[in-house]
Amino acid sequence: MGFLAERAVDAVEEMDRPDCDERKLARTYRQFPLINWAVSGWQGVYRRQLRPLLRPDGPNTLLDIGSGGGDIPRAIAKWAARDGIPLEITAIDPDERAHAFALSRPKVENLVFRRALSSEMVAQGRTFDLVTSNHLLHHLDAAQLPALLSDSQQLCRRAAMHNDIRRSPLAYALFSVGTLPFFPGSYIRRDGLTSIRRSYTFSELQQLAPPRWTVSTKRPFHHLLTYRPQSDA
């Protein structure tokens, strides 16, 4: 079989290890805004998918799951504020290190960070207009992925959108070469390559998507897995 023909389901990202280097981890969190700006395409997702679902006069709420260092919910909060759209964002991550880093950054209005799992939000009876995640799906195992999607369905009122990497040899090659001179002293390059190896192809993710979930491709080398409740279809 060819290179990256199958997911590297047993590969582990260094920053996910509990004993990883804390200085490298903090530097990785600090570098996430740049790498996500370059590859994740959230500004386009906000403009084309999220913003049309936001009520100009509010209220609007958004839950970001697995928020890591918090750069994506921070960006969404700033874009909404720029557009004059009221938006209350809750960003959750169960990792104590990620949560501590997110709290250490300058505060952004209408953005709250919590150390929590999506299942805890469900147990508390919480709901939000929108549910999002960035580069989370490929981290999950065979039991965790359907659990996340089930939680997302219960948590969202208008839509859930999970943005993730699309596995391909070209993506691997470009990321390997493009990041080689940059991001010293962090896990960006090493873990980014592992993420690509762990990520899904379009057909793989489409086969795993439950009813009412749709998979769309977006550039560069990303998927958007989207759910719309029946009442909002």
JOGICOR-V907320 format. One line per field, one symbol per residue. ss: DSSP state (2 for helix, 1 for strand, 0 for the rest). A space follows every 10 residues. Layout:
ss: ???
//
This chain:
ss: 0000000000 0002220000 0222222222 2222222220 0222222222 2220000000 1111100000 2222222222 2200000111 1100022222 2222000000 1111000222 2220000111 1111002220 0222222222 2222211111 1111110022 2222222220 0000000222 2222222201 0222222200 0011111100 0111111002 220
//
